[in-house]
Amino acid sequence: MDVRVLSAQKERVGIAQYIACLLTEYQYAHRDVILQPLSYETDQSGRTGVAVRAIPRVKGIPWQSLLLPWHLRRHHYDVFHGPAFSIPPFSPIPSLVTIHDAAFYRMPEVVRSDTVRYLMQVVPRSMRNAAKIIVPSWEVREDLLKMASDLSPDRIAVIALGSDRLRGILPSPESFLEAPYFLHVGTIEPRKNLEFLLEVFHEIVTKGHLPHHLVLAGSNGWNNESFWRAYENFPLKDRVHILGYVSDSETVRLYHDAAIYLSPSHYEGFGLGSFEALWQGCPVIASPTGGVKDHAVEGLYVLPTDDVELWTQKIMEMVKERVDVDQKALPTWHETYAQHAALYHEVSHGKR
């Protein structure tokens, strides 16, 4: 497995979390699979608990397209897994690729232009060459089938991400706010539809006269100038708290204390924040995109995107009544890893 992302990302989010969770579950699993992480350096091995084998970079020689295939030819691996949208163009062994979302195809205007150019080049090639394609939701599966009309549906495996990454992590000791609050966790970028969230919050406070605040946790992203303008001009700015990136223990505290988790995204491949909030017992309202369409869970409410009145009404109802969350219906990382391991076996035995 290519785990370079663990070294590239200082703040472990998204794909880095996905890789780290698979490696964590591997440590506890019955070892019918031997998983070898590969990277150009080994300093991330202590962060995963699984030793990383280094393939040193050589100046002027592309790592993924030349050094990695050369390494794969010299060692007795059965399957290669590219967990971040791409696989080597000339892999000597069967490969799997994980494609986390198709935002670069469906909504290129909300993705950085260099990322769109890169993914539009490597994803179609990787889909052609991979024995199996892993996606986190049925929505992404349908996106890929539209993107590549000649792609056989049986080559795509839908494997939900786990909800329980933060299990066993104690919440930070102090609450962030004394006042009740609504929460969103995620990078500040256009796909998250956070300007809509400000509109909803304004309606809740001005018409519902609620004492709640709004907390946004997550790194500052890209193409988000319009959000920052909306925030600077927001009349209730003193009740909106933008925290930036937060630690795992702080995230657990935020989930525990939040009244409702709100995710009005235009598009999600899975929507991990909603599922992690549910695992921590926090009810969720989300837009109909990603994994929330695949899992019927008590405490999860899916509403149309951009309907301010409907979101406001539902939030008001949930604040007044106790909402229980059924954690038993949520996917776990143990299940996610087990399904990956089964695919490794399938591909290694030559099945497509």
C-alpha positions as CSV (number, residue, x, y, z in Angstrom):
1,M,0.0,0.0,0.0
2,D,1.2,3.5,-0.9
3,V,1.1,5.5,2.3
4,R,3.0,8.6,1.2
5,V,0.0,10.7,2.3
6,L,0.8,10.1,5.9
7,S,4.1,11.9,5.5
8,A,2.7,14.6,3.2
9,Q,-0.1,15.7,5.5
10,K,0.8,17.4,8.8
11,E,-2.8,17.5,9.8
12,R,-4.3,14.0,9.5
13,V,-7.5,14.4,7.6
14,G,-9.3,12.7,4.8
15,I,-7.2,10.2,2.9
16,A,-4.6,10.1,5.7
17,Q,-7.2,9.1,8.2
18,Y,-8.5,6.4,5.8
19,I,-5.0,4.9,5.5
20,A,-4.2,5.2,9.2
21,C,-7.5,3.5,10.2
22,L,-6.9,0.6,7.8
23,L,-3.4,0.1,9.3
24,T,-4.7,0.3,12.8
25,E,-7.3,-2.4,12.1
26,Y,-4.7,-4.5,10.4
27,Q,-2.8,-4.7,13.7
28,Y,-5.8,-6.3,15.4
29,A,-7.0,-8.5,12.6
30,H,-6.3,-12.1,12.0
31,R,-3.2,-12.1,9.9
32,D,-4.5,-13.8,6.7
33,V,-3.1,-10.7,5.0
34,I,0.4,-9.3,5.3
35,L,0.1,-5.6,4.7
36,Q,3.3,-3.7,3.8
37,P,3.1,0.1,3.7
38,L,5.4,1.8,1.2
39,S,6.6,5.3,1.1
40,Y,9.7,7.4,0.2
41,E,10.5,7.7,3.9
42,T,9.8,5.8,7.2
43,D,9.2,8.6,9.7
44,Q,5.5,7.9,9.7
45,S,5.9,4.3,11.0
46,G,5.5,5.4,14.6
47,R,2.3,7.1,13.8
48,T,0.6,4.0,12.5
49,G,2.2,1.2,14.5
50,V,3.1,-0.7,11.3
51,A,6.6,-0.5,9.9
52,V,6.9,1.4,6.6
53,R,9.3,0.2,3.9
54,A,11.1,3.1,2.3
55,I,11.7,3.4,-1.4
56,P,14.1,6.4,-1.4
57,R,13.6,9.2,-3.9
58,V,16.1,9.6,-6.6
59,K,16.5,13.1,-8.2
60,G,15.1,13.2,-11.7
61,I,13.3,9.8,-11.5
62,P,9.5,9.9,-10.8
63,W,8.7,7.9,-7.7
64,Q,5.2,6.5,-8.5
65,S,5.7,5.8,-12.2
66,L,9.3,4.4,-12.1
67,L,10.7,3.8,-8.7
68,L,7.6,2.2,-7.2
69,P,7.0,-0.3,-10.1
70,W,10.7,-1.2,-10.0
71,H,10.4,-2.0,-6.3
72,L,7.3,-4.0,-6.9
73,R,9.1,-6.1,-9.6
74,R,12.0,-6.9,-7.2
75,H,9.8,-8.1,-4.3
76,H,7.2,-10.8,-4.0
77,Y,4.0,-8.9,-3.5
78,D,0.7,-10.3,-4.6
79,V,-1.4,-7.1,-4.8
80,F,-0.8,-3.3,-4.8
81,H,-3.3,-0.9,-3.2
82,G,-3.3,2.7,-4.2
83,P,-5.5,4.4,-1.5
84,A,-5.4,7.9,-3.0
85,F,-7.0,8.0,-6.5
86,S,-4.0,6.5,-8.4
87,I,-1.9,3.4,-9.1
88,P,1.4,3.1,-11.0
89,P,0.9,3.2,-14.7
90,F,3.0,0.1,-15.2
91,S,2.3,-2.1,-12.1
92,P,3.7,-5.6,-12.5
93,I,1.1,-7.0,-10.1
94,P,-2.7,-6.8,-9.8
95,S,-3.8,-3.5,-8.3
96,L,-6.7,-1.9,-6.5
97,V,-7.4,1.8,-6.3
98,T,-9.6,3.8,-3.9
99,I,-11.4,6.7,-5.4
100,H,-12.9,8.7,-2.5
101,D,-15.1,11.1,-4.5
102,A,-15.7,12.5,-8.0
103,A,-15.9,16.2,-7.1
104,F,-13.1,16.8,-9.7
105,Y,-15.5,15.5,-12.3
106,R,-18.9,16.6,-11.0
107,M,-18.0,20.0,-9.5
108,P,-14.6,21.0,-10.8
109,E,-15.4,24.6,-10.0
110,V,-15.1,23.9,-6.3
111,V,-11.8,22.0,-6.5
112,R,-8.4,23.5,-6.9
113,S,-7.5,23.7,-10.6
114,D,-4.2,21.9,-10.3
115,T,-6.0,19.1,-8.5
116,V,-8.6,18.8,-11.2
117,R,-6.0,18.6,-13.9
118,Y,-4.1,15.9,-12.0
119,L,-7.1,13.8,-11.2
120,M,-8.6,14.0,-14.7
121,Q,-5.3,12.6,-15.9
122,V,-4.6,9.8,-13.4
123,V,-8.1,8.6,-12.4
124,P,-9.3,7.4,-15.8
125,R,-6.0,5.6,-16.3
126,S,-6.1,4.1,-12.9
127,M,-9.7,2.9,-13.4
128,R,-8.7,1.2,-16.6
129,N,-5.7,-0.5,-15.1
130,A,-7.0,-1.5,-11.7
131,A,-8.4,-5.0,-11.1
132,K,-10.9,-3.5,-8.5
133,I,-12.0,0.0,-7.7
134,I,-13.0,0.8,-4.1
135,V,-15.4,3.6,-3.5
136,P,-17.0,4.7,-0.1
137,S,-20.6,5.2,-1.3
138,W,-23.1,4.2,-4.0
139,E,-23.1,7.8,-5.2
140,V,-19.4,7.7,-6.1
141,R,-20.0,4.4,-7.8
142,E,-22.7,6.0,-10.0
143,D,-20.4,9.0,-10.7
144,L,-17.6,6.7,-12.0
145,L,-20.0,4.8,-14.2
146,K,-21.1,8.1,-15.8
147,M,-17.5,9.3,-16.1
148,A,-16.4,6.1,-17.8
149,S,-19.1,4.6,-19.9
150,D,-17.1,1.4,-20.7
151,L,-16.4,0.7,-17.0
152,S,-17.9,-2.6,-15.8
153,P,-20.0,-2.2,-12.7
154,D,-18.7,-5.4,-11.2
155,R,-15.2,-3.9,-11.0
156,I,-16.4,-1.4,-8.4
157,A,-16.6,-2.4,-4.8
158,V,-18.6,-0.1,-2.4
159,I,-17.0,-0.2,1.0
160,A,-18.3,2.3,3.6
161,L,-15.8,4.0,5.9
162,G,-15.9,3.4,9.6
163,S,-17.6,5.6,12.1
164,D,-15.6,4.7,15.1
165,R,-12.1,6.2,14.5
166,L,-12.3,8.1,17.7
167,R,-13.4,5.2,19.9
168,G,-11.3,5.0,23.1
169,I,-10.1,8.6,22.9
170,L,-11.0,10.6,25.9
171,P,-12.6,14.1,25.3
172,S,-10.5,17.1,26.2
173,P,-11.3,18.0,29.8
174,E,-12.9,21.4,29.3
175,S,-15.9,22.3,27.2
176,F,-15.3,24.9,24.5
177,L,-18.5,26.9,25.3
178,E,-20.8,27.2,28.2
179,A,-23.6,28.0,25.7
180,P,-25.2,25.3,23.6
181,Y,-24.0,25.1,20.1
182,F,-24.4,23.5,16.6
183,L,-21.3,21.9,15.1
184,H,-19.7,21.4,11.7
185,V,-16.3,19.7,11.3
186,G,-14.5,19.9,7.9
187,T,-12.2,21.9,5.8
188,I,-13.5,25.4,4.9
189,E,-14.0,25.0,1.1
190,P,-16.9,25.7,-1.3
191,R,-18.2,22.1,-1.4
192,K,-19.1,22.2,2.3
193,N,-21.8,24.9,1.6
194,L,-21.0,26.9,4.8
195,E,-22.6,30.1,3.6
196,F,-25.9,28.3,3.6
197,L,-25.1,27.2,7.2
198,L,-24.7,30.8,8.2
199,E,-28.1,31.6,6.6
200,V,-29.8,28.8,8.6
201,F,-28.1,29.9,11.8
202,H,-29.3,33.4,11.3
203,E,-32.9,32.2,10.9
204,I,-32.7,30.0,14.0
205,V,-31.4,32.8,16.2
206,T,-33.6,35.6,14.9
207,K,-36.9,33.7,14.5
208,G,-36.5,30.9,17.0
209,H,-34.8,33.1,19.6
210,L,-32.5,30.2,20.5
211,P,-29.4,30.8,22.7
212,H,-27.2,28.5,20.6
213,H,-23.9,29.3,18.9
214,L,-22.3,27.9,15.8
215,V,-18.9,26.2,15.9
216,L,-16.9,25.4,12.8
217,A,-13.9,23.2,13.2
218,G,-11.5,22.4,10.4
219,S,-8.6,23.7,8.4
220,N,-8.8,26.7,6.2
221,G,-9.1,25.4,2.6
222,W,-9.3,26.8,-0.9
223,N,-11.5,29.0,-3.1
224,N,-13.3,30.1,0.0
225,E,-13.2,33.9,-0.3
226,S,-16.9,34.2,-0.6
227,F,-17.4,32.4,2.7
228,W,-15.0,34.7,4.5
229,R,-16.7,37.7,3.1
230,A,-20.1,36.3,4.3
231,Y,-18.6,35.6,7.7
232,E,-17.0,39.1,8.1
233,N,-20.4,40.7,7.3
234,F,-22.5,38.3,9.3
235,P,-24.6,40.2,11.9
236,L,-24.3,37.4,14.4
237,K,-20.5,37.0,14.0
238,D,-19.9,37.0,17.7
239,R,-21.8,33.7,18.0
240,V,-19.9,32.0,15.3
241,H,-16.7,30.3,16.4
242,I,-14.1,29.2,13.8
243,L,-11.6,27.0,15.5
244,G,-9.3,25.8,12.7
245,Y,-7.8,22.3,12.9
246,V,-8.5,20.5,16.2
247,S,-7.0,17.5,17.9
248,D,-8.8,14.2,18.2
249,S,-9.5,14.7,21.9
250,E,-10.9,18.2,21.1
251,T,-13.0,16.7,18.3
252,V,-14.5,14.2,20.7
253,R,-15.4,16.9,23.2
254,L,-17.0,19.0,20.4
255,Y,-19.2,16.0,19.4
256,H,-20.1,15.2,22.9
257,D,-21.2,18.7,23.7
258,A,-22.9,19.7,20.4
259,A,-26.7,19.9,20.3
260,I,-26.7,18.9,16.6
261,Y,-24.1,18.2,13.9
262,L,-24.9,20.0,10.7
263,S,-23.6,19.0,7.3
264,P,-25.2,20.8,4.3
265,S,-22.5,19.8,1.8
266,H,-23.1,20.1,-1.9
267,Y,-21.3,16.9,-2.5
268,E,-19.5,14.2,-0.3
269,G,-17.8,11.0,-1.2
270,F,-18.8,9.6,2.1
271,G,-19.1,12.4,4.7
272,L,-17.1,11.0,7.6
273,G,-17.9,13.9,10.0
274,S,-21.6,13.0,10.1
275,F,-20.8,9.4,10.9
276,E,-18.2,10.2,13.6
277,A,-20.7,12.6,15.2
278,L,-23.4,9.9,15.3
279,W,-20.9,7.4,16.8
280,Q,-20.3,9.9,19.6
281,G,-24.1,10.2,20.2
282,C,-24.6,13.5,18.4
283,P,-27.7,13.7,16.2
284,V,-27.1,14.8,12.6
285,I,-28.8,16.8,9.9
286,A,-27.1,16.3,6.5
287,S,-27.8,17.0,2.8
288,P,-28.5,14.0,0.6
289,T,-25.0,13.2,-0.6
290,G,-22.4,10.5,0.1
291,G,-22.8,7.8,2.7
292,V,-25.9,9.2,4.5
293,K,-28.0,8.0,1.6
294,D,-26.7,4.4,2.1
295,H,-27.3,4.1,5.8
296,A,-30.6,4.4,7.6
297,V,-29.6,5.4,11.2
298,E,-31.8,6.6,14.0
299,G,-30.7,10.1,14.8
300,L,-29.7,10.9,11.2
301,Y,-32.0,13.2,9.2
302,V,-31.4,13.9,5.5
303,L,-32.8,17.1,4.1
304,P,-32.6,18.8,0.6
305,T,-29.7,21.1,0.1
306,D,-30.3,24.8,0.3
307,D,-33.8,24.8,1.8
308,V,-33.2,27.3,4.6
309,E,-36.8,27.1,5.9
310,L,-36.8,23.3,6.1
311,W,-33.5,23.1,7.8
312,T,-34.5,25.8,10.3
313,Q,-37.8,24.0,11.1
314,K,-36.0,20.6,11.6
315,I,-33.4,22.1,13.9
316,M,-36.1,23.8,16.0
317,E,-37.9,20.5,16.4
318,M,-34.8,18.6,17.4
319,V,-33.8,21.2,20.0
320,K,-37.1,20.8,21.7
321,E,-37.2,17.0,21.7
322,R,-34.6,14.5,22.8
323,V,-33.1,12.6,19.8
324,D,-31.6,9.2,20.3
325,V,-28.8,7.8,18.1
326,D,-28.6,4.1,17.1
327,Q,-24.9,3.4,17.1
328,K,-25.4,-0.3,16.3
329,A,-26.5,0.6,12.8
330,L,-23.2,2.5,12.0
331,P,-20.4,1.0,9.9
332,T,-17.1,0.3,11.8
333,W,-13.5,0.4,10.7
334,H,-13.2,-3.3,11.6
335,E,-15.8,-4.0,8.9
336,T,-14.1,-1.6,6.5
337,Y,-10.8,-3.4,6.9
338,A,-12.3,-6.9,6.6
339,Q,-13.9,-5.9,3.3
340,H,-10.6,-4.6,2.0
341,A,-8.8,-7.7,3.1
342,A,-11.4,-9.9,1.3
343,L,-10.7,-7.8,-1.9
344,Y,-7.0,-8.3,-1.5
345,H,-7.5,-12.1,-1.5
346,E,-9.9,-11.9,-4.4
347,V,-7.6,-9.9,-6.6
348,S,-4.5,-11.9,-5.7
349,H,-6.3,-15.0,-6.9
350,G,-6.8,-13.4,-10.3
351,K,-10.5,-12.6,-10.1
352,R,-11.7,-9.4,-11.7
